Amino acid sequence: MISLLKSTFSEAAMRVLLVGGERAILYLFEEGQLAQAYIFTADEIGFAAFRRALGDLAPAPLCVLVDVVEEEYRQETIPHVGGADRRAVIERKYARLFRGTPYRTALFQGRETDERRDDRLLLTAITRPELLTPWLEALIEHKVPVVGIYSLPILSQRLLKRIGATAPNVLLISLHKASGLRQTFFRDGHIKISRLAHMPRLGSVPFAAHLMGELEKLRRYLNSLAFVAQDSPLNIYILSHGELLGELEQHCQDSDDEKFFLVDVDDAARSLGLKSAGDSHYADVIFTRLLLDGPPPQSYAQAEETQFYALHRMRIGLSIAGLVLLLASAGWSGFNFIEGVIFKEQALDAEQKAAFYRERFEMARSKLPATPVEPRAIESAVDIIETLHRHRSTPAPLLALLSQVLDARPAIRLQQISWRSSMSPPEAVSGQQPPGSGLAPQGERAAAPLHYQIAELDARLTPFDGDYRRAIEAIDDFTAALVARPGVTAVEVLQYPLDVRSSASVSGSTSELRDRLNATFKLKLTVGVRDGSQEG
């Protein structure tokens, strides 16, 4: 995976296909240096050979560099707008100027100086797309990741600073094996026009004389368009090598309007990081090497032509993500391993300390006098005694509370009390409760008791004249008085002198009159005890 990522982001992984009008050249680089070049003619034999070469080569990203006569340049101005409006204006310009070709692009070249401050654009297009079609079809057929389709004249703008061409008027002339003699004019660093002229085979005609003739044609054309700034001479940079440079020195004479700069192709190549340009007069390798520094933003390519490059980048992204996850998991596993080793050492240390203290405890224990029981049993017995002491319970507090309420009600005679203590509150009585039942106020039950005392009372009203309504009212008053006492958690009337429930039936005879005149009732009282201080 690491080797894959290295090859992907290195310059060695990039290839350049330079497409001219009559031939195309495929350049392969290794470690940033030109390794090999394949030349293919623009005919059926060349196209077939190109397909075979693509089948033999391993897949790698490829840039297409175009240098053809059929590349048109138009200077245009558009309103200073952005976003979708800007794209719509440019598309209308394309439709008017370059109808019938998808290969077109625009270069921003500053703004006008008038009040509107319109944007200046250079619109370019390949007017004969069929020149590119066979090469692109072969690339798509072999699923080559095409980075983009770029113009050699537009790319040459990057070369100006490398060769020191910073004057206002610059004319760059270079000889190309794939196309011919390329002449590109720059004004203030912006490309304005470019011309590709046919170049006869070297040696068949005098090179310098032919070049000067082509230069004179372009110079007259520039003067007609008034592109050259009048306050600065035209700086002409000519890329060549060896004997041709010596031949050019005899013809290139400086004047007030023109200054010549002869640049050796090898020197320009070394400024780009190449060891040499192969002892060649042609400058093709220089421009292909410029693409390795990063393709320009202006590309003629369509989405279907760069689809495999998008997939290639996605694959690289997934590979990077996998590598990051692998390294992260390895680091996390190493951290957990180290943490586990530390915990293991701490456990061994704790075990050794525990064994040491057990040994010391047994030694100290052996010196103590013998006891009939084990220390653990003594500890359990102490805990039980503390628990019993904490929950000790007597009926004295409950009886004192009850007597205080009975003193104010002499008509109630207590006949019997059943008392018990419980750790949990008594269960609530299911069904409908009698009217006299009730719970203590919320404030009295805010703190949960430690245990409960429960008493069931058998009592009667005396004297009783047979008025059950008054007897029930007296019992309810007695119940309410108990509920209001501190510590009382619940009072429940178990039985009235007369069953007042809606589900009960009334029956009897005159022979039972004496028993009914006793007016007996039953009541359950629950008192919560929080600590031993309440036990009196």
RODO-88990 format. One line per 8 residues: their letters; for each residue x, y, z of C-alpha. Coordinates in nm, 4 decimals. Each point is the difference from the previous one (the first is absolute). Layout:
N
A> X/Y/Z ~ ...
This chain:
536
MISLLKST> 0.0000/0.0000/0.0000 ~ 0.2828/0.2396/0.0846 ~ 0.1640/-0.0643/-0.3372 ~ -0.3351/0.0674/-0.1689 ~ -0.0368/0.3339/0.1746 ~ 0.3604/0.0926/-0.0757 ~ -0.0417/-0.0758/-0.3679 ~ -0.3277/0.1903/-0.0134
FSEAAMRV> 0.1272/0.3277/0.1382 ~ 0.3463/-0.0078/-0.1515 ~ 0.0860/0.1665/-0.3286 ~ 0.0977/-0.3395/-0.1380 ~ -0.3642/-0.1051/-0.0076 ~ -0.0955/0.2708/-0.2529 ~ 0.0048/-0.0398/-0.3781 ~ -0.0554/0.2564/-0.2720
LLVGGERA> -0.1471/-0.0534/-0.3462 ~ 0.0994/0.2898/-0.2251 ~ -0.2470/0.0133/-0.2914 ~ 0.0937/0.1881/-0.3164 ~ -0.1686/0.0219/-0.3361 ~ 0.1951/-0.2838/-0.1680 ~ 0.1303/-0.2039/0.2937 ~ -0.0188/-0.0560/0.3743
ILYLFEEG> 0.2841/-0.0707/0.2443 ~ -0.0460/-0.1914/0.3267 ~ 0.2539/0.1071/0.2666 ~ 0.0735/-0.2225/0.3016 ~ 0.1809/0.1351/0.3056 ~ 0.1839/-0.1823/0.2785 ~ 0.0972/0.1884/0.3154 ~ -0.0739/0.3285/-0.1746
QLAQAYIF> 0.2292/-0.0786/-0.2941 ~ -0.0952/-0.0857/-0.3552 ~ 0.0313/-0.3757/-0.0346 ~ -0.1479/-0.0791/-0.3379 ~ -0.2010/0.1488/-0.2849 ~ -0.2220/-0.1717/-0.2604 ~ -0.0935/0.1718/-0.3278 ~ -0.3296/-0.0875/-0.1749
TADEIGFA> -0.1149/0.1314/-0.3360 ~ -0.3508/0.1379/-0.0350 ~ -0.1287/-0.2808/-0.2247 ~ -0.1466/-0.3460/0.0424 ~ 0.3439/-0.1563/0.0446 ~ 0.0899/0.2522/0.2696 ~ -0.3321/-0.0365/0.1793 ~ 0.0364/-0.3816/0.0082
AFRRALGD> 0.3568/0.0297/0.1322 ~ -0.1210/0.2438/0.2668 ~ -0.2647/-0.2477/0.1159 ~ 0.2586/-0.2779/0.0227 ~ 0.2298/0.2249/0.2040 ~ -0.2797/0.0819/0.2426 ~ -0.0710/-0.3701/0.0439 ~ 0.3655/-0.0732/0.0811
LAPAPLCV> 0.0489/0.2877/0.2466 ~ -0.1136/-0.0145/0.3612 ~ -0.2889/0.2389/0.0822 ~ 0.1120/0.3465/0.1150 ~ -0.1423/0.3545/-0.0095 ~ 0.0500/0.1711/-0.3358 ~ -0.0236/0.3625/-0.1148 ~ -0.0856/0.0853/-0.3596
LVDVVEEE> 0.1905/0.3024/-0.1345 ~ -0.1347/0.1451/-0.3262 ~ 0.2045/0.2005/-0.2515 ~ -0.1965/0.0362/-0.3238 ~ -0.0675/0.2686/-0.2578 ~ -0.3748/-0.0305/0.0600 ~ 0.0097/0.1813/0.3361 ~ -0.1767/0.3346/-0.0104
YRQETIPH> 0.0371/0.2976/0.2380 ~ -0.2538/0.2796/0.0570 ~ 0.0357/0.3068/0.2221 ~ -0.3360/0.0756/0.1655 ~ -0.1426/0.2101/0.2843 ~ -0.2922/-0.0982/0.2214 ~ -0.1793/0.1736/0.2896 ~ 0.1636/-0.0481/0.3372
VGGADRRA> -0.2355/-0.2639/0.1410 ~ 0.0583/-0.3244/0.1821 ~ -0.1416/-0.3448/0.0588 ~ -0.2722/-0.1327/-0.2278 ~ -0.0402/0.3365/-0.1765 ~ 0.3667/0.0002/-0.1033 ~ -0.0232/-0.3574/-0.1303 ~ -0.3140/0.0846/-0.1967
VIERKYAR> 0.1655/0.3032/-0.1648 ~ 0.3078/-0.2040/-0.0959 ~ -0.2153/-0.2827/-0.1381 ~ -0.1789/0.2489/-0.2247 ~ 0.3389/0.1220/-0.1237 ~ 0.1014/-0.3597/-0.0730 ~ -0.3206/-0.0657/-0.1915 ~ 0.0568/0.3089/-0.2162
LFRGTPYR> 0.3741/-0.0359/-0.0629 ~ 0.0764/-0.3726/0.0131 ~ -0.3056/-0.1807/-0.1252 ~ 0.0395/-0.3762/-0.0487 ~ 0.2937/-0.0762/0.2333 ~ -0.0065/-0.1067/0.3663 ~ 0.3688/0.0831/0.0520 ~ 0.0013/0.3606/0.1172
TALFQGRE> 0.1150/0.1956/0.3047 ~ 0.0430/0.3545/0.1314 ~ 0.2914/0.1877/0.1645 ~ -0.0600/0.3016/0.2227 ~ 0.2444/0.2806/-0.0925 ~ -0.0926/0.2907/0.2245 ~ -0.2646/0.2734/-0.0166 ~ -0.0644/0.3057/-0.2133
TDERRDDR> 0.0892/0.3460/0.1324 ~ -0.3280/0.1732/-0.0869 ~ -0.2917/0.0539/0.2375 ~ -0.1608/-0.3395/-0.0631 ~ 0.3217/-0.1885/0.0776 ~ -0.0960/-0.2940/-0.2240 ~ 0.2033/-0.3211/0.0118 ~ 0.2485/-0.0711/-0.2772
LLLTAITR> -0.0019/-0.3609/-0.1195 ~ 0.1954/-0.2044/-0.2507 ~ -0.2324/-0.2640/-0.1453 ~ 0.1732/-0.2925/-0.1689 ~ -0.1250/-0.3140/-0.1729 ~ 0.1102/-0.2959/-0.2122 ~ -0.2090/0.0660/-0.3086 ~ 0.0514/-0.3507/-0.1468
PELLTPWL> -0.0808/-0.2471/0.2783 ~ 0.0505/-0.2932/-0.2407 ~ 0.3752/0.0539/0.0359 ~ -0.0247/-0.1198/0.3615 ~ -0.2745/-0.2599/-0.0368 ~ 0.2118/-0.3066/-0.1024 ~ 0.2529/0.0550/0.2794 ~ -0.2664/0.0579/0.2648
EALIEHKV> -0.2045/-0.3014/-0.1102 ~ 0.3078/-0.2210/0.0429 ~ 0.0616/0.1430/0.3487 ~ -0.3614/-0.0571/0.1072 ~ 0.0034/-0.3508/-0.1524 ~ 0.2998/-0.0941/0.2182 ~ -0.1465/0.1819/0.3050 ~ 0.2995/0.2302/0.0300
PVVGIYSL> -0.0466/0.2613/0.2777 ~ 0.0125/0.3200/-0.2054 ~ 0.0769/0.2990/0.2224 ~ -0.1022/0.2575/-0.2609 ~ 0.0527/0.1425/-0.3495 ~ 0.2244/0.3069/-0.0002 ~ 0.1210/0.2551/-0.2531 ~ 0.3748/0.0292/-0.0591
PILSQRLL> -0.0151/0.3787/-0.0666 ~ -0.1931/0.0587/0.3226 ~ 0.2436/-0.2221/0.1901 ~ 0.2974/0.1920/-0.1409 ~ -0.1010/0.2968/0.2179 ~ 0.1589/-0.1919/0.2905 ~ 0.3353/-0.0057/-0.1776 ~ 0.0421/0.3770/-0.0104
KRIGATAP> 0.1232/0.0389/0.3576 ~ 0.2306/-0.3016/-0.0336 ~ 0.1889/0.1676/-0.2863 ~ -0.0242/0.3541/0.1389 ~ -0.2520/0.1304/-0.2569 ~ -0.1694/0.2674/0.2132 ~ -0.0160/0.2942/-0.2450 ~ -0.3374/0.1483/-0.1070
NVLLISLH> 0.0345/-0.1322/-0.3597 ~ 0.1249/-0.3587/-0.0303 ~ 0.0028/-0.2249/-0.3036 ~ 0.0883/-0.3629/0.0748 ~ 0.1163/-0.2120/-0.2967 ~ 0.0581/-0.3744/0.0334 ~ 0.0448/-0.2912/-0.2386 ~ -0.2088/-0.3151/0.0573
KASGLRQT> 0.0417/-0.3417/-0.1512 ~ -0.3678/-0.0838/0.0303 ~ -0.1309/0.3171/-0.1654 ~ 0.2420/0.2594/-0.1374 ~ 0.1078/0.3554/0.0786 ~ -0.2063/0.1496/0.2853 ~ -0.0061/0.3808/0.0485 ~ -0.1909/0.1339/0.3040
FFRDGHIK> -0.0333/0.3679/0.0887 ~ -0.0471/0.1178/0.3603 ~ -0.1013/0.3456/0.1179 ~ 0.0690/0.0700/0.3682 ~ 0.0323/-0.3726/0.0646 ~ -0.3364/-0.0875/-0.1653 ~ -0.0219/-0.1993/-0.3210 ~ -0.1610/0.2003/-0.2790
ISRLAHMP> 0.0560/-0.2027/-0.3140 ~ 0.1894/-0.3063/-0.1174 ~ 0.0907/-0.1224/-0.3477 ~ 0.1191/-0.3429/-0.1123 ~ 0.1976/-0.0052/-0.3245 ~ 0.1108/-0.2991/-0.2033 ~ 0.3717/-0.0720/0.0358 ~ 0.1825/-0.1893/-0.2761
RLGSVPFA> 0.2274/-0.2856/0.0957 ~ 0.3159/0.1320/0.1594 ~ 0.2830/0.0187/-0.2491 ~ -0.2255/0.0284/-0.3020 ~ -0.0175/0.3828/0.0260 ~ 0.2065/0.2575/0.1931 ~ -0.1549/-0.0054/0.3459 ~ 0.0801/0.3568/0.1095
AHLMGELE> -0.1193/0.1578/-0.3245 ~ -0.3256/-0.1948/0.0075 ~ -0.0611/0.0921/0.3638 ~ 0.0636/0.3695/-0.0628 ~ -0.2441/-0.0095/-0.2877 ~ -0.2737/-0.1463/0.2207 ~ 0.0876/0.2543/0.2694 ~ -0.0493/0.2867/-0.2451
KLRRYLNS> -0.3479/-0.1281/-0.0888 ~ -0.1046/-0.0101/0.3647 ~ 0.1537/0.3406/0.0707 ~ -0.2104/0.1630/-0.2735 ~ -0.3089/-0.1740/0.1370 ~ 0.0695/0.1274/0.3512 ~ 0.0437/0.3526/-0.1295 ~ -0.3334/-0.0206/-0.1788
LAFVAQDS> -0.1724/-0.1001/0.3224 ~ 0.1909/0.2615/0.2044 ~ 0.0837/-0.2576/0.2639 ~ 0.3595/0.1153/0.0578 ~ 0.0427/0.2763/0.2581 ~ 0.1700/0.2979/-0.1662 ~ 0.1997/0.1014/0.3060 ~ 0.1879/-0.3310/0.0210
PLNIYILS> 0.1918/-0.2050/-0.2594 ~ -0.1064/-0.3464/-0.1073 ~ 0.2077/-0.2588/0.1883 ~ 0.0388/-0.3105/-0.2156 ~ 0.1020/-0.3228/0.1768 ~ 0.1032/-0.2867/-0.2286 ~ 0.0458/-0.3530/0.1358 ~ 0.2534/-0.2071/-0.1938
HGELLGEL> 0.3190/-0.2023/0.0407 ~ 0.3474/-0.0581/-0.1399 ~ 0.0782/0.1099/-0.3534 ~ -0.3369/0.1646/-0.0486 ~ 0.0759/0.2459/0.2809 ~ 0.3236/0.0974/-0.1726 ~ -0.1868/0.0448/-0.3264 ~ -0.2635/0.2180/0.1691
EQHCQDSD> 0.2642/0.2278/0.1562 ~ 0.0964/0.1212/-0.3467 ~ -0.3567/0.1010/-0.0870 ~ -0.1335/0.1307/0.3331 ~ 0.1135/0.3588/0.0270 ~ -0.1427/0.2220/0.2774 ~ -0.1625/0.3344/-0.0792 ~ -0.2006/0.2642/0.1808
DEKFFLVD> -0.3218/-0.1918/-0.0727 ~ 0.1266/-0.3575/0.0392 ~ 0.2286/-0.1845/0.2357 ~ 0.0938/-0.3657/-0.0512 ~ 0.0697/-0.2578/0.2723 ~ 0.1290/-0.3398/-0.1096 ~ -0.0753/-0.2705/0.2568 ~ 0.1640/-0.3408/-0.0136
VDDAARSL> -0.2583/-0.2779/0.0348 ~ 0.2305/-0.1879/0.2385 ~ 0.0316/0.3046/0.2279 ~ -0.3777/0.0401/0.0105 ~ -0.0372/-0.3739/0.0722 ~ 0.2428/0.0187/0.2913 ~ -0.1941/0.2938/0.1462 ~ -0.3000/-0.2369/0.0157
GLKSAGDS> 0.1941/-0.2767/0.1730 ~ 0.0848/-0.2067/-0.3067 ~ 0.3560/-0.1205/-0.0453 ~ -0.0170/0.0814/-0.3720 ~ -0.2387/0.0258/-0.2914 ~ 0.1685/-0.2823/-0.1849 ~ 0.2343/0.2184/-0.2062 ~ -0.2949/0.1007/-0.2176
HYADVIFT> -0.1040/0.3179/-0.1817 ~ -0.3627/-0.0688/0.0912 ~ -0.1604/0.1450/0.3127 ~ -0.2756/-0.2627/0.0389 ~ 0.1521/-0.1557/0.3120 ~ 0.0111/0.3383/0.1755 ~ -0.3737/0.0553/-0.0333 ~ -0.0873/-0.3570/0.0944
RLLLDGPP> 0.2182/0.0386/0.3108 ~ -0.1906/0.3171/0.0932 ~ -0.3146/-0.2110/0.0376 ~ 0.1668/-0.2098/0.2703 ~ 0.0124/0.3077/0.2252 ~ -0.3786/0.0034/-0.0057 ~ -0.2489/0.0307/-0.2868 ~ -0.1460/0.3480/-0.0642
PQSYAQAE> -0.3625/0.0632/0.1006 ~ -0.1071/0.0561/-0.3641 ~ -0.0827/-0.3369/-0.1569 ~ -0.1860/-0.0978/-0.3169 ~ -0.0977/-0.3413/0.1399 ~ -0.3613/-0.1106/0.0400 ~ -0.1347/-0.2028/0.2921 ~ -0.0159/-0.3291/-0.1927
ETQFYALH> 0.3671/0.0362/-0.0956 ~ 0.1191/0.0444/0.3609 ~ -0.2330/-0.2545/0.1636 ~ 0.2749/-0.2564/0.0546 ~ 0.2237/0.2616/0.1591 ~ -0.2817/0.0787/0.2449 ~ -0.0197/-0.3715/0.0811 ~ 0.3793/-0.0074/0.0316
RMRIGLSI> -0.0065/0.2841/0.2529 ~ -0.2807/-0.1711/0.1886 ~ 0.2070/-0.3186/0.0176 ~ 0.2955/0.1999/0.1295 ~ -0.2228/0.1643/0.2604 ~ -0.1271/-0.3372/0.1162 ~ 0.3577/-0.1318/0.0125 ~ 0.1060/0.2961/0.2125
AGLVLLLA> -0.2992/-0.0456/0.2286 ~ 0.0812/-0.3716/0.0343 ~ 0.3628/0.0768/0.0777 ~ -0.0984/0.2598/0.2592 ~ -0.2429/-0.2448/0.1614 ~ 0.2674/-0.2713/-0.0040 ~ 0.2555/0.2268/0.1651 ~ -0.2564/0.1267/0.2495
SAGWSGFN> -0.1087/-0.3535/0.0917 ~ 0.3634/-0.1101/0.0299 ~ 0.0750/0.2957/0.2264 ~ -0.3096/-0.0633/0.2091 ~ 0.0843/-0.3700/0.0271 ~ 0.3539/0.0871/0.1081 ~ -0.1354/0.2412/0.2595 ~ -0.2396/-0.2644/0.1321
FIEGVIFK> 0.2829/-0.2555/0.0091 ~ 0.2214/0.2346/0.2022 ~ -0.2919/0.0839/0.2285 ~ -0.0683/-0.3734/0.0462 ~ 0.3643/-0.0631/0.0916 ~ -0.0176/0.2834/0.2548 ~ -0.3202/-0.1408/0.1511 ~ 0.1583/-0.3454/0.0129
EQALDAEQ> 0.2993/0.1369/0.1878 ~ -0.2299/0.1894/0.2385 ~ -0.2023/-0.3183/0.0642 ~ 0.3163/-0.1993/0.0747 ~ 0.1189/0.2758/0.2314 ~ -0.3360/0.0082/0.1807 ~ 0.0023/-0.3787/0.0337 ~ 0.3483/0.0091/0.1500
KAAFYRER> -0.1032/0.2707/0.2463 ~ -0.3122/-0.1969/0.0980 ~ 0.2093/-0.3128/0.0597 ~ 0.2459/0.2041/0.2086 ~ -0.2751/0.1453/0.2200 ~ -0.1718/-0.3392/0.0373 ~ 0.3282/-0.1452/0.1186 ~ 0.0439/0.2841/0.2501
FEMARSKL> -0.3610/-0.0407/0.1167 ~ 0.0429/-0.3716/0.0620 ~ 0.3233/0.0668/0.1893 ~ -0.1727/0.2591/0.2203 ~ -0.3027/-0.2245/0.0464 ~ 0.2149/-0.2915/0.1131 ~ 0.1282/0.2134/0.2908 ~ -0.3527/0.0773/0.1312
PATPVEPR> -0.1599/-0.2183/0.2758 ~ -0.2341/-0.2734/-0.1190 ~ -0.3719/0.0877/-0.0299 ~ -0.2948/-0.2441/-0.0062 ~ -0.1339/0.1526/-0.3231 ~ 0.1456/0.1380/-0.3168 ~ 0.0443/0.3811/-0.0378 ~ -0.2372/-0.0006/-0.2965
AIESAVDI> -0.2743/-0.1529/0.2174 ~ 0.0612/0.2658/0.2663 ~ -0.0301/0.2693/-0.2639 ~ -0.3315/-0.1413/-0.1203 ~ -0.1310/-0.0196/0.3579 ~ 0.0955/0.3654/0.0650 ~ -0.1784/0.1053/-0.3178 ~ -0.3142/-0.1875/0.1058
IETLHRHR> 0.0049/0.1582/0.3476 ~ 0.0426/0.3470/-0.1516 ~ -0.2916/-0.0650/-0.2321 ~ -0.2251/-0.1197/0.2887 ~ 0.1005/0.2971/0.2110 ~ -0.0708/0.2392/-0.2828 ~ -0.3455/-0.1531/-0.0551 ~ -0.0998/-0.0763/0.3600
STPAPLLA> -0.3656/0.0710/0.0559 ~ -0.2430/0.0227/0.3000 ~ -0.3695/0.0981/0.0030 ~ 0.0648/0.2877/0.2413 ~ 0.0058/0.2836/-0.2607 ~ -0.3168/-0.1283/-0.1660 ~ -0.1829/-0.0394/0.3326 ~ 0.1065/0.3479/0.1087
LLSQVLDA> -0.1333/0.1458/-0.3229 ~ -0.3242/-0.1929/0.0325 ~ -0.0535/0.1027/0.3610 ~ 0.0413/0.3680/-0.0849 ~ -0.2807/-0.0260/-0.2532 ~ -0.2249/-0.2111/0.2291 ~ 0.0333/0.2455/0.2916 ~ -0.1933/0.2553/-0.2046
RPAIRLQQ> -0.2722/-0.2549/-0.0853 ~ -0.1279/-0.1759/0.3143 ~ -0.2932/-0.1503/-0.1916 ~ 0.2391/-0.2375/-0.1771 ~ 0.0892/-0.3031/0.2107 ~ 0.2948/-0.2139/-0.1132 ~ -0.0734/-0.3729/0.0342 ~ 0.2962/-0.1729/-0.1690
ISWRSSMS> 0.3264/0.0855/-0.1858 ~ 0.1938/-0.2252/-0.2370 ~ 0.3522/0.1415/-0.0617 ~ 0.2815/-0.0984/-0.2400 ~ 0.3113/0.1470/-0.1650 ~ 0.0890/-0.0220/-0.3698 ~ 0.2909/0.1085/-0.2240 ~ -0.2375/0.0827/-0.2880
PPEAVSGQ> -0.3211/0.2024/-0.0011 ~ -0.3277/-0.1971/0.0208 ~ -0.1730/-0.0759/-0.3219 ~ -0.2778/0.2333/-0.1035 ~ -0.3488/-0.1351/0.0467 ~ -0.1561/-0.0872/-0.3343 ~ -0.3418/0.1161/-0.0968 ~ -0.1926/0.2982/0.1385
QPPGSGLA> 0.1353/0.1406/0.3284 ~ -0.2337/0.1173/0.2764 ~ -0.0528/0.3737/0.0306 ~ 0.2116/0.0234/0.3149 ~ 0.3146/-0.1473/-0.1565 ~ 0.2909/0.2206/-0.0977 ~ 0.3730/0.0538/-0.0461 ~ 0.2216/0.2389/0.1899
PQGERAAA> 0.0766/0.3388/-0.1659 ~ 0.2705/0.0051/-0.2726 ~ 0.2408/0.1933/0.2214 ~ -0.0120/-0.2747/0.2601 ~ 0.0960/-0.2639/-0.2585 ~ 0.2824/0.1921/-0.1661 ~ 0.2737/-0.1976/0.1824 ~ -0.0358/-0.3786/-0.0354
PLHYQIAE> -0.0177/-0.1816/0.3430 ~ 0.2417/-0.2780/0.0866 ~ -0.2868/-0.2277/0.1125 ~ -0.3680/0.0105/0.0859 ~ -0.2164/-0.0747/0.3056 ~ -0.3471/-0.1302/-0.0767 ~ -0.2818/-0.0231/0.2560 ~ -0.3513/-0.1357/-0.0480
LDARLTPF> -0.2452/0.1497/0.2547 ~ -0.3306/-0.1451/0.1234 ~ -0.2035/0.2805/0.1644 ~ -0.3583/0.1091/0.0733 ~ -0.1970/0.3152/0.0606 ~ -0.1653/0.0421/0.3362 ~ -0.2554/0.1110/0.0773 ~ -0.1766/-0.0792/-0.3292
DGDYRRAI> -0.3653/0.0925/-0.0519 ~ -0.0385/-0.1692/-0.3392 ~ 0.0866/0.3041/-0.2127 ~ 0.2310/-0.1587/-0.2575 ~ 0.0566/0.3214/-0.1938 ~ 0.1423/0.1705/0.3081 ~ 0.2041/-0.3093/0.0836 ~ 0.1550/-0.0084/-0.3503
EAIDDFTA> 0.0800/0.3714/0.0221 ~ 0.1737/-0.0578/0.3356 ~ 0.2058/-0.2839/-0.1491 ~ 0.0961/0.2122/-0.3032 ~ 0.1034/0.2827/0.2337 ~ 0.2135/-0.2468/0.1966 ~ 0.1570/-0.1203/-0.3269 ~ 0.0734/0.3548/-0.1173
ALVARPGV> 0.1650/0.0806/0.3343 ~ 0.2266/-0.3027/-0.0358 ~ 0.0932/0.0891/-0.3590 ~ 0.1055/0.3476/0.1125 ~ 0.2468/-0.1334/0.2579 ~ 0.3760/0.0052/-0.0884 ~ 0.1362/-0.3354/-0.1125 ~ -0.3378/-0.1427/-0.1026
TAVEVLQY> 0.0223/-0.1257/-0.3570 ~ -0.3495/-0.1512/-0.0387 ~ -0.3251/-0.0593/0.1888 ~ -0.2567/-0.2457/-0.1304 ~ -0.3481/-0.0707/0.1442 ~ -0.0488/-0.3732/-0.0290 ~ -0.3548/-0.0136/0.1395 ~ -0.2662/0.2596/0.0886
PLDVRSSA> -0.2923/-0.0676/0.2438 ~ -0.2089/-0.0076/-0.3157 ~ 0.1247/-0.1212/-0.3400 ~ -0.0275/0.3098/-0.2217 ~ 0.1422/-0.1484/-0.3198 ~ -0.2232/0.0232/-0.3072 ~ 0.0381/-0.3743/-0.0594 ~ -0.1102/-0.0993/0.3549
SVSGSTSE> -0.3548/-0.1064/0.0998 ~ -0.1745/0.0884/0.3301 ~ -0.1706/-0.2818/0.1956 ~ -0.0770/-0.0895/0.3673 ~ -0.2710/-0.0413/0.2645 ~ -0.1136/0.1631/0.3237 ~ 0.1746/-0.2705/0.1995 ~ 0.3348/0.1467/-0.1088
LRDRLNAT> -0.0770/0.3489/0.1326 ~ 0.2228/-0.0337/0.3046 ~ 0.3019/-0.1029/-0.2084 ~ -0.0486/0.2861/-0.2430 ~ -0.0191/0.2517/0.2811 ~ 0.3665/-0.0718/0.0757 ~ 0.1150/0.1864/-0.3219 ~ 0.3265/-0.1925/-0.0483
FKLKLTVG> 0.2488/0.0779/-0.2798 ~ 0.3448/-0.1105/-0.1180 ~ 0.2879/0.2164/-0.1219 ~ 0.3541/-0.0575/-0.1307 ~ 0.2681/0.2580/0.0860 ~ 0.3450/0.0162/-0.1741 ~ 0.2835/0.2049/0.1499 ~ 0.3373/0.0487/-0.1719
VRDGSQEG> 0.3134/-0.0110/0.2166 ~ 0.3184/0.1593/-0.1412 ~ 0.2589/-0.0666/0.2735 ~ 0.0345/-0.1398/0.3468 ~ -0.0592/0.3373/0.1671 ~ -0.3676/-0.0276/-0.0724 ~ -0.0269/-0.3170/0.1991 ~ 0.0075/0.1958/0.3245
